[in-house]
Amino acid sequence: MKLPSRSKAYMIPEYSLTGDLLSFLTCNLQYRYQNKGTLPPSKPVQRWFGEFIHGVMEEAYLQWDSENKQFPWDWKTDIRPIEDMIDIRLQVDGLYPYDEDLFYSLLNSELSFEDLNEHDHKKLASARAERAINVWGPHLFPLIDSTELLIKGIRNMPNYNEKVSRSNYYGINGVVDVLSSMKINKNINQSNLDNYNNKIIEFLKKDPEFRKKISNYSQGDEYEIIIDYKGMKRPPEINNNKFNNPWENHKQQILTYSWLRSQQEDSKPIFAGIIFYLNELVPSKEDLLLIQDEIAHDLTDDAIDYGKYARDVELIMNWNEDDKAPNLSEEFKIARSIRIINIDDEEIEDSLDKFDSVVFNIESSLIKEMKGCKIQEAWKADSDERTCTACDFRSFCKNNSVKTKDIKIP
């Protein structure tokens, strides 16, 4: 009797919004080495801070939710223990800050929290963590319905070919930092929360598209807001970088999150997305130089009325990088740190089409490599100079114009 052979394993490729989409758009070849070749960057400072600030905000919310701790929180007694907890978690995963002076670590130290002083508080990561919690925590935490929500969906494989394609479907996954569930209040002159002055709701009320959506639904209907943290400065709306456009990529990420969330049975209508650019609360000198250039060349977005913050603009434009950082107003920094994304069905479809395009390009490169094509011929290496200069693979990348710029032969 002839035994049947085992059928070929059926695999559906899965792609994430941050780990695949944004990484691939930064540089195809770097994505291949880091994500598919499991060669992580030697100095992942950007990834470290992103993981750090996400972990700090999530742990701060959990403590607020369980202890009902009142704001403002003291850095030394309330926030610093959270930072150290998250730092230890990241070190277990092999993630360390690029500069040890970013914040003071108590790991493997004989010091205690009581030994810290106000100078330690000035470290950049600690300063940003404290401002993120004390500026946005009082307004964000009461709105949270769930955190770190994993959402998944499935789509048809673009340009599917039975003889070539690995699968006729592919999966999308993402993790929503915060999901907020609220009820419609027709009187938009009042807060959705009784007797609570909420800055986030005030920003939403000022958005014309959000006001329009509220007016088209029944009083008392529930809706959702998707919220994402970014450990970076607010990117310019007008971007001359042909390789990567963070402004559009972040919008596409929120729109795709909205589609994924809508596929779940317990979902409610999603009225808006919010991105918090937390570096804006404590901008570095590098951030200030970029903001200065963006204002000078009119690359900023229209969501912020820079005429309203004329004094802050003047301070930035007159500032020299050798001088002490200007003392910008709290209102200006808060306005730059929040971005509202309007959820539109047509734009969601457009974002999904773009994701399909990225998946098609990744799959095409993978298939080329599987058929014997060399890695650097199967994967395109194009990115901006800043990405190339910091890339660990620059010394042997054929398409890197700056690959030998910082290599010195003794």
C-alpha positions in Angstrom: 0.0 0.0 0.0 1.4 3.4 -1.0 1.3 5.9 1.8 0.4 9.5 0.9 3.1 12.1 1.2 2.7 14.8 3.7 1.3 17.9 2.2 3.5 21.0 2.0 3.2 23.3 5.0 1.0 26.3 4.4 2.4 29.5 5.8 0.8 32.9 5.8 3.5 35.6 6.0 2.8 38.2 8.8 3.9 41.8 8.8 3.9 44.4 11.5 3.3 48.1 11.1 6.4 49.2 12.8 8.8 46.3 12.6 8.2 45.8 8.8 6.4 48.7 7.2 8.4 51.6 8.8 11.7 49.7 8.8 11.4 48.7 5.1 10.6 52.3 4.1 13.7 53.5 5.9 16.0 51.3 3.9 15.2 48.0 2.2 18.6 46.4 2.6 19.0 47.5 6.2 15.6 45.9 6.9 16.8 42.7 5.3 19.8 42.5 7.6 18.1 43.6 10.8 14.7 42.0 10.5 15.1 39.0 8.2 18.8 38.4 9.0 18.4 38.9 12.8 21.4 41.3 12.8 20.2 44.0 15.3 21.9 47.5 15.2 24.9 47.7 17.5 23.7 51.0 18.9 19.9 51.0 18.8 19.5 54.3 20.7 16.3 55.2 18.8 14.8 51.8 19.5 16.0 52.0 23.1 14.3 55.3 23.8 11.1 54.3 22.0 10.9 51.1 24.1 11.8 53.1 27.3 9.2 55.8 27.0 6.5 53.2 26.0 7.3 51.1 29.1 7.4 54.1 31.4 4.0 55.4 30.3 2.4 51.9 30.5 3.8 51.3 34.0 2.8 54.8 35.1 -0.7 54.2 34.0 -0.9 50.8 35.8 0.3 52.4 39.0 -2.2 55.3 38.6 -5.0 52.9 37.9 -4.3 50.7 40.9 -3.3 53.4 43.4 -5.2 56.5 42.1 -2.0 58.5 42.7 -2.6 62.3 42.3 -0.6 64.5 39.9 2.0 65.9 39.7 4.2 63.0 40.5 7.6 63.5 42.1 10.5 62.4 39.9 12.6 61.0 42.7 10.0 59.1 44.6 7.3 58.3 42.0 8.9 58.2 38.5 12.6 57.3 39.0 11.7 53.8 40.4 9.6 53.2 37.2 12.5 54.3 35.0 14.9 51.9 36.7 12.4 49.0 36.4 12.0 49.6 32.6 15.8 50.0 32.2 16.4 46.6 33.7 13.8 45.0 31.4 15.4 46.6 28.3 18.9 45.5 29.4 17.6 41.9 29.6 16.6 42.3 25.9 20.0 43.7 25.1 18.9 47.3 24.8 21.1 50.0 26.3 21.1 53.8 26.0 23.7 55.1 23.5 25.0 57.5 26.1 25.2 56.4 29.8 24.4 60.0 30.8 20.9 59.8 29.3 19.7 58.9 32.8 21.2 57.5 35.9 20.9 53.8 36.4 21.0 52.1 39.8 21.6 48.7 38.3 24.8 47.2 39.8 25.3 50.3 41.9 25.7 50.7 45.6 23.6 53.9 45.5 20.0 54.1 46.4 17.2 56.5 45.3 18.0 58.6 48.3 21.5 59.3 47.0 20.2 60.9 43.8 20.1 64.7 43.5 18.5 67.3 41.3 21.4 67.1 38.8 20.5 63.5 37.9 17.0 64.8 37.1 18.4 66.8 34.2 19.3 63.7 32.2 17.4 63.8 28.9 15.5 60.6 29.1 14.5 61.2 32.7 13.4 64.7 31.9 11.2 63.5 29.0 9.7 60.7 31.1 8.8 63.1 33.9 7.2 65.7 31.5 5.3 63.0 29.6 3.8 61.7 32.8 3.0 65.0 34.5 1.9 66.9 31.3 -0.2 64.2 29.6 -0.8 61.7 32.4 -3.6 63.7 34.2 -5.5 64.0 30.9 -4.7 60.7 29.2 -4.9 58.2 32.0 -8.6 58.8 32.8 -9.5 58.3 29.1 -7.8 54.9 28.8 -9.9 51.9 28.1 -7.0 49.5 27.4 -3.2 49.6 26.8 -0.8 47.6 24.6 -3.7 46.1 22.6 -2.6 43.6 20.0 -4.7 43.7 16.8 -4.5 41.5 13.8 -6.0 41.2 10.4 -5.6 39.3 7.1 -5.5 40.6 3.5 -5.2 39.1 0.0 -1.6 38.8 -1.1 -1.0 41.6 -3.7 -0.4 40.4 -7.3 -0.8 36.8 -6.2 0.8 34.2 -8.5 0.2 30.5 -7.6 3.5 29.4 -9.1 5.6 32.2 -7.5 3.9 33.7 -4.4 4.5 32.2 -1.0 0.9 32.5 0.0 -2.4 33.9 -1.3 -2.9 35.9 2.0 -0.7 37.8 4.4 -1.3 38.9 7.9 -1.0 42.4 9.5 -0.4 42.9 13.1 0.1 45.9 15.3 0.1 47.0 18.9 -2.1 50.0 19.9 -0.4 51.9 22.7 -3.7 53.2 24.1 -7.3 52.7 23.2 -9.8 55.2 24.6 -13.5 54.6 24.6 -15.8 57.7 25.1 -19.4 58.7 24.7 -20.7 61.4 22.4 -21.6 64.7 24.1 -23.5 66.9 21.7 -22.7 70.0 23.7 -19.1 70.3 22.6 -18.6 73.3 24.8 -18.6 70.9 27.8 -16.1 68.1 28.5 -17.0 64.5 27.9 -15.9 64.0 31.5 -18.0 65.6 34.2 -16.3 68.5 36.0 -12.9 67.5 34.4 -10.8 69.9 32.4 -9.2 67.6 29.9 -6.6 69.0 27.5 -6.9 66.1 25.1 -10.6 66.6 24.7 -10.1 70.3 24.2 -7.7 69.6 21.3 -10.2 67.3 19.8 -13.0 69.8 20.1 -10.9 72.3 18.1 -10.6 69.9 15.2 -13.3 70.6 12.6 -13.4 67.1 11.3 -13.8 65.6 14.8 -16.6 68.1 15.5 -18.3 67.1 12.3 -18.2 63.4 13.2 -19.7 64.1 16.6 -22.6 66.0 15.1 -23.5 63.1 12.7 -24.0 60.6 15.5 -26.6 60.1 18.2 -26.2 61.5 21.7 -24.7 58.9 24.0 -23.2 56.7 21.2 -19.8 55.3 22.1 -16.7 55.9 20.0 -13.0 55.1 20.2 -9.8 57.0 19.9 -6.5 55.3 19.0 -3.4 56.8 20.7 0.2 56.2 19.8 3.4 57.4 21.6 6.5 58.5 19.6 9.8 59.0 21.2 10.8 61.6 18.7 10.2 65.2 17.7 7.2 66.2 15.5 8.3 65.7 11.9 7.7 68.3 9.2 4.7 68.0 7.1 6.6 68.9 3.9 9.5 66.5 3.5 12.1 66.7 0.8 13.5 63.4 1.7 12.6 61.0 -1.2 13.5 58.0 0.9 11.3 58.4 4.0 8.4 60.6 5.0 7.7 60.1 8.8 4.7 62.5 8.7 2.9 60.4 6.1 4.1 57.1 7.5 2.7 57.9 11.0 -0.6 58.8 9.5 -0.7 55.6 7.5 0.1 53.7 10.7 -2.9 55.1 12.6 -5.2 54.6 9.6 -4.1 50.9 9.3 -4.6 50.5 13.1 -8.1 51.8 12.6 -8.8 49.2 10.0 -7.4 46.4 12.1 -9.4 47.5 15.1 -12.6 47.7 13.0 -12.2 44.0 12.2 -12.6 43.0 15.9 -16.1 42.2 17.2 -16.0 44.5 20.2 -14.9 47.5 18.2 -16.8 50.8 18.1 -16.6 53.6 15.5 -13.2 55.1 15.5 -13.4 58.9 15.4 -9.8 60.0 15.5 -6.2 59.0 16.1 -3.8 60.9 18.3 0.0 60.8 18.2 2.1 62.1 21.0 5.6 63.3 20.0 7.0 63.2 23.5 10.4 64.6 22.7 8.7 67.9 22.1 8.1 68.3 25.8 11.9 68.5 26.4 13.6 69.2 23.0 17.3 68.6 22.6 19.6 71.0 20.8 19.5 68.8 17.8 15.7 69.0 17.9 15.8 72.7 18.2 18.1 73.0 15.2 15.6 71.0 13.1 12.6 73.0 14.3 14.5 76.2 13.5 15.2 75.0 9.9 11.6 73.8 9.4 10.1 77.1 10.5 12.6 79.0 8.4 11.7 77.0 5.3 7.9 76.8 6.0 7.9 73.0 6.3 5.6 72.9 9.4 2.0 71.7 9.4 -1.1 73.9 9.6 -2.4 72.3 12.8 -0.3 74.7 14.9 -0.9 78.4 14.7 2.7 79.7 14.9 1.4 83.3 14.9 -0.1 82.5 18.3 3.3 81.5 19.5 5.2 84.4 18.0 7.4 84.8 21.1 8.5 81.1 21.0 9.2 81.3 17.3 11.3 84.4 17.9 13.3 82.6 20.6 14.0 79.7 18.3 14.9 81.7 15.3 17.3 83.9 17.3 18.9 81.0 19.1 22.4 79.8 18.4 23.4 76.2 19.0 26.3 77.3 21.2 24.0 79.1 23.5 21.8 77.7 26.3 18.5 76.2 25.0 15.7 78.9 24.9 13.0 78.8 27.5 10.0 78.0 25.4 6.5 78.3 26.7 4.7 75.2 28.1 1.7 75.8 25.7 4.0 75.8 22.6 5.7 72.6 23.6 2.3 70.9 24.4 0.8 72.1 21.0 3.8 70.6 19.1 3.6 67.3 21.1 0.1 66.3 20.1 -1.2 65.5 16.6 -4.7 64.6 15.7 -5.3 62.2 12.7 -8.7 62.2 11.1 -10.1 58.8 10.3 -11.6 58.7 6.8 -12.7 55.5 5.0 -11.1 56.6 1.7 -7.8 57.4 3.4 -7.9 54.0 5.2 -8.2 52.2 1.8 -5.4 54.3 0.5 -3.2 53.4 3.5 -4.0 49.7 3.0 -3.1 49.9 -0.7 0.3 51.4 0.4 0.8 48.6 2.8 0.0 46.1 0.1 2.6 47.8 -2.1 5.3 47.5 0.7 4.4 43.8 1.3 4.6 43.1 -2.5 8.1 44.7 -2.6 9.2 42.7 0.4 7.8 39.5 -1.0 9.4 40.1 -4.4 12.8 40.7 -2.8 12.5 37.5 -0.6 11.5 35.4 -3.7 14.5 36.8 -5.7 16.8 35.8 -2.8 15.2 32.4 -2.5 15.9 31.8 -6.2 19.6 32.5 -5.7 19.9 36.2 -6.2 22.6 37.9 -4.1 21.3 39.9 -1.1 22.5 43.3 -2.3 21.0 42.6 -5.7 17.6 41.4 -4.4 17.2 44.3 -1.9 17.4 47.9 -2.8 19.7 50.1 -0.7 18.5 53.7 -0.8 18.2 56.0 2.1 19.1 59.4 3.3 22.7 60.3 4.4 21.8 60.4 8.1 20.5 56.8 8.0 23.5 55.6 6.0 26.0 57.2 8.3 24.5 55.4 11.4 24.1 52.1 9.6 26.2 49.1 10.7 26.4 47.8 7.2 27.8 50.9 5.5 31.3 49.5 5.1 30.2 46.8 2.6 27.0 48.3 1.2 27.6 48.9 -2.6 25.0 51.7 -2.8 26.0 53.7 0.3 27.7 56.9 -0.8 28.9 57.7 2.7 30.1 54.2 3.6 33.8 55.3 4.1 33.2 58.8 5.4 33.8 58.0 9.1 36.1 55.0 8.7 39.8 55.8 9.6 42.6 53.5 8.8 45.3 53.6 11.5 
